[in-house]
Amino acid sequence: MPGETITLQVGQCGNQVGLQYWQQLALEHGINSDGKSLPYPLNTNNLRFQQLNNNNDTESETTTTSTKYRNDHPELFFTLSDANTYTPRSILVDMEPSVISKSTSTLPMFNPRNVHLSEQGNGAANNWINGYKYGTEEEERLFNIIDREADKCDNLSNFQLFHSVAGGTGSGVGSKILELLSDRYGHKKLLNTFSIFPSNEGTSDVVVQPYNTILTLKRLIDYSDATFVFHNDSLNQIENLLFNNTFQQHDDNDMFLGANKLIANISASVSNPLRFPGYMYSSIESILSNLIPTPDLKFLTSSIAPFSTQKHNYINEYEMILELSNDRYKTNRVTSDTNYLTMMNYLIGENLDSNEIRKGILKSQQRTPFVPWASRSVQVVHGKKSPFVSNRSLEGVQITNNTSIIEVFNKILRQYDLLIKRKAYVNRYYNGLEEEQEVMDLFSESREAVKRVVDEYKKCKEVNYLDDDDDEEGDLIVVDQDMDI
């Protein structure tokens, strides 16, 4: 039985994505916004419902639910109360109240005791150091919430963080939380992040975002076990391809609604084999160990196949696998000289055709430029459709570990270097001359850490990459696995 996951959503971006994420999980598990569960469907073809009690009270049968007959596992992400009400295992953190207020009003199932807001309510002013200092000051209060939620778990397995790397709260407070979780739990619990990277096209409203990003990346490199990279430029392109700008923007907070839905759909799909269990990948550890070959190479790229509901209909599994490898649908920009370390395809549907899957795997292996030392394994996860979802069409998500992260990080480094060589806006990160050298050392250490990751991804393209490692013991090497068909 897999263990529970606690979700931390930090900052404006993290809470916007988090809201979409929990709406997706609630939909898939038949949970209303108030936490009440729908009766579990016994047969998804005619939506006949499972009888959930032993009396003859018809009204009770249609309004009462139980986990006794469920084939899914919502308890991995939700707490079930004695009153049969589900509450997300989620902690909401922000320094200003507007986004969290919208989240709690949209989904009253959120536990109000798991909300942490700044008493001043004035935000972090898009400055990493403000968020980091706030997280340090509020360390005890934050951990009281985290510990209280952890105590509700029978077998806590994983923490996951939704945040932006470029702002103030998501980057600064998020960085501090990563440090605190690492200090408290070490390697006893997995810590993965869904990190949203800033747009590189045009001019950003946040002039110091290269500083914020560099400082946050240092903490992701040091403390996370896996980071799923979502780049705003790529997300916007995917949104245009899939939805043709059909999302209507009503206010500034809705600007990234389509992109947030994409992130939520992908991140929910990652845990599909845990929540709707099959024969393989029964834990988040088994998923990540097949994606991350060494601890230094842990930045993951996602891809999502066009939704059938958006006039993109796929006939079979073969075409789905090939479409998932299309660079147009990657969540960060992938160039032609990209090499792949690992690849995992999620096919979420019913009665999958094993012959079409094998054809797709063989074709994908031929087309994919893997690094020379890795197995050319194209792994397939057979995900199950939620019985509560009326759309039974095949869906697909791909998670890869590839060298496109080199260009993503190099572009961030170039933007950072342009600012730091003139010390532009550096004075926003310290209050006096006595702090200046400390801040400059912090910047320098962070840049070096990011550069080391870039160099590591460059080295991994070499055929003898593993030969020079003296400490291979404990590293996770991808192996071929049988498909779950």
C-alpha positions as CSV (number, residue, x, y, z in Angstrom):
1,M,0.0,0.0,0.0
2,P,1.5,3.4,-1.0
3,G,1.9,6.1,1.6
4,E,0.2,9.4,1.9
5,T,1.2,12.6,0.2
6,I,1.1,16.1,1.8
7,T,0.8,19.0,-0.6
8,L,2.2,22.4,0.1
9,Q,1.0,25.2,-2.2
10,V,3.0,28.4,-1.7
11,G,2.5,31.9,-3.1
12,Q,0.0,33.2,-5.6
13,C,1.1,31.0,-8.5
14,G,1.3,27.9,-6.2
15,N,-2.2,28.4,-4.8
16,Q,-3.7,29.1,-8.2
17,V,-2.3,25.8,-9.6
18,G,-3.1,24.1,-6.3
19,L,-6.8,25.0,-6.7
20,Q,-7.0,23.5,-10.2
21,Y,-5.1,20.4,-8.9
22,W,-7.5,19.7,-6.1
23,Q,-10.5,20.3,-8.3
24,Q,-9.1,17.7,-10.7
25,L,-8.5,15.2,-7.9
26,A,-12.0,15.8,-6.5
27,L,-13.5,15.3,-9.9
28,E,-11.7,12.0,-10.4
29,H,-12.7,10.7,-6.9
30,G,-16.3,11.9,-7.0
31,I,-15.9,14.4,-4.2
32,N,-18.0,17.6,-4.0
33,S,-16.6,21.0,-3.2
34,D,-17.8,20.6,0.4
35,G,-16.0,17.3,0.8
36,K,-19.0,15.0,0.6
37,S,-18.5,12.0,-1.7
38,L,-20.8,10.8,-4.4
39,P,-21.8,7.1,-4.3
40,Y,-19.1,5.0,-6.0
41,P,-20.2,3.7,-9.4
42,L,-20.4,0.0,-9.6
43,N,-20.5,-0.1,-13.4
44,T,-19.2,2.8,-15.4
45,N,-21.1,1.8,-18.5
46,N,-24.5,2.4,-17.0
47,L,-23.5,4.3,-13.9
48,R,-25.2,1.8,-11.6
49,F,-24.2,2.5,-8.1
50,Q,-22.8,0.3,-5.4
51,Q,-25.1,-0.3,-2.4
52,L,-23.2,1.1,0.6
53,N,-25.1,-0.1,3.5
54,N,-27.2,-3.1,4.6
55,N,-30.6,-1.5,5.3
56,N,-33.5,-0.8,2.9
57,D,-33.5,2.9,3.3
58,T,-33.5,4.1,-0.3
59,E,-32.6,7.7,0.6
60,S,-29.7,6.6,2.7
61,E,-28.4,4.5,-0.2
62,T,-28.2,7.4,-2.5
63,T,-26.8,10.0,-0.1
64,T,-24.4,7.9,2.1
65,T,-21.0,6.7,1.0
66,S,-18.3,4.6,2.4
67,T,-14.7,3.6,1.5
68,K,-15.5,-0.1,2.1
69,Y,-16.3,-0.8,-1.6
70,R,-14.1,1.7,-3.3
71,N,-11.5,0.6,-5.8
72,D,-9.7,3.9,-5.7
73,H,-7.6,5.3,-2.9
74,P,-8.5,9.0,-2.3
75,E,-7.2,8.6,1.3
76,L,-3.6,9.0,-0.1
77,F,-4.4,12.6,-0.8
78,F,-7.5,13.3,1.3
79,T,-8.3,12.9,5.0
80,L,-11.6,11.1,5.6
81,S,-13.5,12.3,8.7
82,D,-15.9,10.3,10.9
83,A,-18.7,12.2,9.1
84,N,-17.5,10.8,5.8
85,T,-16.2,14.1,4.6
86,Y,-13.0,14.4,2.7
87,T,-10.4,17.2,3.4
88,P,-7.3,17.7,1.2
89,R,-4.0,16.9,2.8
90,S,-2.9,20.3,1.7
91,I,-1.2,23.3,3.4
92,L,-1.9,26.8,1.8
93,V,0.7,29.5,2.4
94,D,0.8,33.0,1.1
95,M,1.7,36.5,2.3
96,E,-1.4,38.2,0.9
97,P,-4.9,36.8,1.2
98,S,-6.7,37.2,-2.2
99,V,-5.8,33.9,-3.9
100,I,-6.2,31.8,-0.9
101,S,-9.6,33.4,-0.2
102,K,-10.7,32.5,-3.6
103,S,-9.5,28.9,-3.1
104,T,-11.2,28.4,0.2
105,S,-14.5,29.8,-1.1
106,T,-14.3,27.7,-4.3
107,L,-13.5,24.5,-2.4
108,P,-14.8,24.8,1.2
109,M,-13.3,21.3,1.8
110,F,-9.9,22.9,2.5
111,N,-9.1,22.8,6.2
112,P,-9.0,26.4,7.4
113,R,-6.5,25.4,10.1
114,N,-4.1,24.5,7.3
115,V,-4.1,28.1,5.9
116,H,-1.1,30.3,6.8
117,L,-1.3,34.0,5.9
118,S,0.9,37.0,6.8
119,E,-0.7,39.2,9.4
120,Q,0.4,42.3,7.4
121,G,-1.0,40.9,4.2
122,N,1.3,43.0,2.0
123,G,3.1,40.2,0.1
124,A,6.8,39.8,-0.6
125,A,7.1,42.5,-3.2
126,N,8.4,40.0,-5.7
127,N,11.6,39.7,-3.7
128,W,13.1,36.3,-2.8
129,I,14.9,37.6,0.3
130,N,11.6,39.1,1.7
131,G,9.9,35.7,1.4
132,Y,12.9,33.8,2.8
133,K,13.1,36.0,5.8
134,Y,9.4,35.8,6.4
135,G,9.6,32.0,6.2
136,T,12.5,32.1,8.8
137,E,10.4,34.3,11.1
138,E,7.4,32.0,10.8
139,E,9.3,28.7,11.0
140,E,7.5,27.6,14.2
141,R,4.0,28.4,13.0
142,L,4.6,26.7,9.6
143,F,5.9,23.6,11.2
144,N,3.0,23.4,13.6
145,I,0.7,23.1,10.6
146,I,3.0,20.6,8.8
147,D,3.4,18.4,11.9
148,R,-0.3,18.4,12.6
149,E,-1.1,17.3,9.1
150,A,1.7,14.7,9.2
151,D,0.3,13.2,12.4
152,K,-2.9,12.4,10.6
153,C,-1.0,10.1,8.2
154,D,-0.5,6.4,8.8
155,N,2.4,6.0,6.4
156,L,3.5,9.4,5.2
157,S,5.6,8.9,2.0
158,N,6.0,12.2,0.2
159,F,5.8,16.0,0.3
160,Q,5.0,17.8,-2.9
161,L,5.3,21.6,-3.4
162,F,3.5,23.8,-5.9
163,H,5.3,27.1,-6.4
164,S,6.8,29.7,-8.8
165,V,10.6,30.1,-8.8
166,A,10.6,33.8,-10.0
167,G,8.3,35.7,-7.6
168,G,8.7,36.5,-3.9
169,T,6.6,34.2,-1.7
170,G,6.6,31.0,-3.9
171,S,10.4,31.3,-4.3
172,G,11.5,32.7,-0.9
173,V,9.0,31.0,1.5
174,G,9.1,27.9,-0.8
175,S,12.9,27.8,-0.5
176,K,12.7,28.1,3.3
177,I,10.1,25.3,3.5
178,L,12.3,23.0,1.4
179,E,15.2,23.6,3.9
180,L,13.0,23.0,6.9
181,L,11.5,19.8,5.5
182,S,15.0,18.5,4.5
183,D,16.3,19.3,8.0
184,R,13.4,17.6,9.7
185,Y,12.9,14.5,7.6
186,G,16.2,14.2,5.6
187,H,15.9,11.3,3.1
188,K,13.2,9.5,5.1
189,K,10.4,11.2,3.0
190,L,10.5,12.1,-0.6
191,L,10.3,15.7,-1.5
192,N,9.3,16.6,-5.1
193,T,8.2,19.9,-6.5
194,F,6.1,21.2,-9.4
195,S,8.0,24.4,-10.2
196,I,6.8,27.1,-12.6
197,F,9.6,28.9,-14.4
198,P,9.2,32.5,-15.7
199,S,8.7,33.6,-19.2
200,N,11.8,34.5,-21.1
201,E,10.1,36.2,-24.1
202,G,9.7,39.9,-24.0
203,T,10.1,42.0,-20.9
204,S,9.0,40.7,-17.5
205,D,7.2,42.9,-15.0
206,V,9.5,41.5,-12.3
207,V,12.9,42.9,-13.2
208,V,14.7,40.9,-10.5
209,Q,13.2,37.5,-11.5
210,P,16.7,36.2,-12.6
211,Y,17.9,36.8,-9.1
212,N,14.9,35.1,-7.5
213,T,15.1,32.2,-9.9
214,I,18.9,31.6,-9.3
215,L,18.4,31.7,-5.5
216,T,15.4,29.3,-5.7
217,L,17.2,26.8,-8.0
218,K,20.0,26.5,-5.4
219,R,17.4,25.2,-2.9
220,L,15.8,22.9,-5.4
221,I,19.2,21.5,-6.3
222,D,20.1,21.0,-2.6
223,Y,16.9,19.7,-1.2
224,S,14.4,18.3,-3.7
225,D,14.4,14.7,-4.8
226,A,12.7,15.5,-8.1
227,T,11.6,18.7,-9.8
228,F,9.0,18.8,-12.5
229,V,9.8,21.8,-14.7
230,F,6.9,23.9,-16.2
231,H,8.0,26.8,-18.4
232,N,5.5,29.6,-18.9
233,D,6.5,30.2,-22.5
234,S,5.9,26.5,-23.4
235,L,2.7,26.3,-21.4
236,N,1.3,29.3,-23.3
237,Q,2.1,27.6,-26.6
238,I,0.5,24.3,-25.6
239,E,-2.5,26.2,-24.4
240,N,-2.9,27.9,-27.8
241,L,-2.5,24.6,-29.6
242,L,-4.9,22.7,-27.4
243,F,-7.6,25.2,-26.6
244,N,-7.3,27.8,-29.3
245,N,-7.6,30.5,-26.6
246,T,-11.0,29.3,-25.7
247,F,-10.4,30.2,-22.0
248,Q,-12.0,33.6,-21.3
249,Q,-10.0,35.9,-19.1
250,H,-12.2,37.7,-16.6
251,D,-9.5,39.3,-14.4
252,D,-5.8,39.3,-13.9
253,N,-5.9,36.2,-11.7
254,D,-7.4,34.2,-14.6
255,M,-4.6,35.2,-17.0
256,F,-2.9,31.8,-16.6
257,L,-6.1,29.7,-16.1
258,G,-5.4,27.4,-19.1
259,A,-1.8,26.9,-18.2
260,N,-2.7,26.1,-14.6
261,K,-5.2,23.5,-15.8
262,L,-2.4,21.9,-17.8
263,I,-0.1,21.7,-14.8
264,A,-2.9,20.3,-12.6
265,N,-3.8,17.7,-15.2
266,I,-0.2,16.5,-15.6
267,S,0.6,16.5,-11.8
268,A,-2.7,14.6,-11.1
269,S,-1.8,12.0,-13.8
270,V,1.6,11.4,-12.2
271,S,-0.2,9.8,-9.2
272,N,-2.9,8.0,-11.2
273,P,-1.3,4.5,-10.6
274,L,-1.3,5.2,-6.9
275,R,-4.9,6.4,-6.7
276,F,-6.3,3.8,-9.1
277,P,-3.9,1.0,-8.4
278,G,-2.7,-1.7,-10.9
279,Y,0.2,-4.1,-10.9
280,M,3.0,-1.7,-11.3
281,Y,4.3,1.7,-10.0
282,S,2.4,1.4,-6.7
283,S,4.4,4.1,-5.0
284,I,5.8,7.5,-5.8
285,E,9.3,6.0,-5.1
286,S,8.9,3.4,-7.9
287,I,7.9,6.1,-10.3
288,L,10.7,8.6,-9.5
289,S,13.4,5.8,-9.3
290,N,12.7,4.9,-12.9
291,L,13.0,8.6,-14.0
292,I,16.0,9.8,-12.1
293,P,19.3,7.9,-12.8
294,T,21.5,9.9,-10.4
295,P,20.7,12.4,-7.7
296,D,22.1,15.3,-9.7
297,L,20.0,14.6,-12.8
298,K,16.5,15.2,-11.3
299,F,14.9,17.9,-13.4
300,L,12.0,16.4,-15.3
301,T,10.1,17.5,-18.5
302,S,6.4,16.7,-19.0
303,S,4.3,16.4,-22.2
304,I,0.6,16.1,-22.5
305,A,-1.3,14.8,-25.5
306,P,-4.1,16.9,-26.9
307,F,-7.4,16.4,-25.1
308,S,-10.0,14.5,-27.1
309,T,-12.5,17.0,-25.8
310,Q,-10.7,19.8,-27.7
311,K,-11.4,18.3,-31.1
312,H,-8.2,16.2,-31.1
313,N,-9.3,12.5,-31.2
314,Y,-6.8,9.7,-31.2
315,I,-7.7,6.4,-32.7
316,N,-5.2,4.2,-30.8
317,E,-2.4,3.8,-28.4
318,Y,0.3,3.8,-31.1
319,E,-0.6,7.4,-32.2
320,M,-0.9,8.5,-28.6
321,I,2.7,7.4,-27.8
322,L,4.1,9.1,-30.9
323,E,2.2,12.3,-30.2
324,L,3.5,12.5,-26.6
325,S,7.0,12.6,-28.1
326,N,6.1,15.7,-30.2
327,D,8.2,18.6,-29.0
328,R,5.2,21.0,-29.4
329,Y,3.6,19.5,-26.3
330,K,6.6,19.6,-24.0
331,T,6.3,21.8,-20.9
332,N,9.7,23.3,-21.6
333,R,11.3,24.1,-24.9
334,V,13.1,21.1,-26.4
335,T,15.6,21.6,-29.2
336,S,16.7,19.1,-31.9
337,D,20.0,18.3,-30.1
338,T,18.2,17.1,-26.9
339,N,19.2,13.7,-25.6
340,Y,17.0,11.6,-23.3
341,L,18.0,9.8,-20.1
342,T,14.6,8.2,-19.3
343,M,11.1,8.2,-20.6
344,M,7.8,7.2,-19.1
345,N,4.5,7.3,-20.9
346,Y,1.2,7.3,-19.1
347,L,-1.7,5.9,-21.1
348,I,-4.9,6.4,-19.2
349,G,-7.8,4.5,-20.6
350,E,-9.7,1.2,-20.8
351,N,-9.0,-2.0,-22.6
352,L,-5.6,-0.9,-24.0
353,D,-4.4,-2.7,-27.1
354,S,-1.0,-4.3,-26.2
355,N,-0.1,-4.7,-29.9
356,E,-0.5,-1.0,-30.6
357,I,1.5,-0.1,-27.5
358,R,4.4,-2.4,-28.6
359,K,4.4,-0.8,-32.0
360,G,4.4,2.7,-30.4
361,I,7.3,1.7,-28.1
362,L,9.4,0.3,-31.0
363,K,8.8,3.4,-33.1
364,S,9.5,5.7,-30.2
365,Q,12.8,3.9,-29.4
366,Q,13.9,4.3,-33.0
367,R,13.1,8.1,-33.0
368,T,14.4,9.0,-29.5
369,P,18.0,10.0,-29.1
370,F,18.9,8.5,-25.8
371,V,22.2,9.2,-24.1
372,P,24.7,6.4,-25.0
373,W,25.0,4.8,-21.5
374,A,21.2,4.6,-20.8
375,S,18.9,1.7,-21.7
376,R,16.6,2.6,-24.5
377,S,13.6,1.8,-22.4
378,V,10.4,3.5,-23.2
379,Q,8.3,2.7,-20.2
380,V,4.5,2.6,-20.3
381,V,2.2,3.1,-17.3
382,H,-1.3,1.7,-17.8
383,G,-3.4,4.4,-16.0
384,K,-7.0,3.8,-15.1
385,K,-9.9,6.1,-15.9
386,S,-11.9,7.4,-13.0
387,P,-15.4,5.9,-12.8
388,F,-16.7,9.3,-12.0
389,V,-15.5,10.8,-15.3
390,S,-17.9,10.6,-18.1
391,N,-15.3,11.0,-20.9
392,R,-13.9,7.5,-21.5
393,S,-11.5,8.6,-24.2
394,L,-7.8,7.6,-24.1
395,E,-5.6,10.2,-22.5
396,G,-1.8,10.5,-22.3
397,V,1.0,12.1,-20.4
398,Q,4.7,11.7,-20.8
399,I,7.4,12.4,-18.2
400,T,11.1,12.5,-19.4
401,N,14.5,13.3,-18.1
402,N,16.3,15.0,-20.9
403,T,19.1,17.5,-21.6
404,S,16.8,20.4,-22.7
405,I,17.3,21.6,-19.1
406,I,20.7,22.8,-20.2
407,E,19.2,25.6,-22.4
408,V,16.6,26.4,-19.8
409,F,19.2,27.0,-17.1
410,N,21.7,28.7,-19.4
411,K,19.2,31.3,-20.4
412,I,18.5,32.0,-16.7
413,L,22.3,32.3,-16.1
414,R,22.7,34.7,-19.0
415,Q,19.9,36.9,-17.7
416,Y,21.4,36.8,-14.2
417,D,24.8,37.7,-15.5
418,L,23.5,40.7,-17.3
419,L,22.1,42.1,-14.1
420,I,24.8,41.1,-11.6
421,K,27.8,42.5,-13.6
422,R,26.4,46.0,-13.0
423,K,25.0,45.0,-9.6
424,A,21.6,46.2,-10.9
425,Y,18.9,46.1,-8.2
426,V,21.1,44.2,-5.8
427,N,20.4,46.8,-3.1
428,R,16.9,45.4,-2.9
429,Y,18.3,42.3,-1.3
430,Y,20.0,43.9,1.7
431,N,19.3,46.6,4.3
432,G,22.7,47.9,5.0
433,L,26.4,47.7,3.8
434,E,27.1,45.0,6.4
435,E,24.7,42.7,4.6
436,E,26.0,43.4,1.1
437,Q,28.9,40.9,1.1
438,E,26.7,38.2,2.6
439,V,24.1,38.7,-0.2
440,M,26.8,38.7,-2.9
441,D,28.2,35.4,-1.5
442,L,24.7,34.0,-1.6
443,F,24.3,35.0,-5.2
444,S,27.7,33.5,-6.1
445,E,27.0,30.2,-4.4
446,S,23.6,29.9,-6.1
447,R,25.1,30.6,-9.5
448,E,27.8,28.0,-9.0
449,A,25.2,25.4,-8.0
450,V,23.1,26.0,-11.2
451,K,26.3,25.9,-13.4
452,R,27.2,22.5,-11.8
453,V,23.9,21.1,-12.9
454,V,24.3,22.4,-16.4
455,D,27.7,20.8,-16.5
456,E,26.4,17.5,-15.2
457,Y,23.7,17.4,-17.9
458,K,26.4,18.1,-20.5
459,K,28.6,15.3,-19.1
460,C,25.8,12.8,-19.2
461,K,25.8,12.9,-23.0
462,E,29.2,11.2,-22.9
463,V,29.4,7.4,-23.3
464,N,31.7,7.1,-20.3
465,Y,29.6,9.2,-18.0
466,L,29.1,6.5,-15.4
467,D,32.7,5.3,-15.5
468,D,34.1,8.2,-13.6
469,D,31.6,7.9,-10.7
470,D,33.2,6.5,-7.6
471,D,30.0,6.6,-5.6
472,E,27.6,4.8,-7.8
473,E,26.3,2.8,-4.9
474,G,22.9,4.1,-4.0
475,D,22.4,5.8,-7.4
476,L,19.2,4.9,-9.2
477,I,19.7,3.3,-12.6
478,V,16.8,2.8,-14.9
479,V,16.0,-0.8,-15.8
480,D,13.6,-2.2,-18.3
481,Q,10.3,-3.3,-16.8
482,D,7.5,-5.3,-18.2
483,M,4.5,-3.4,-19.3
484,D,1.2,-3.5,-17.4
485,I,-1.3,-4.2,-20.1
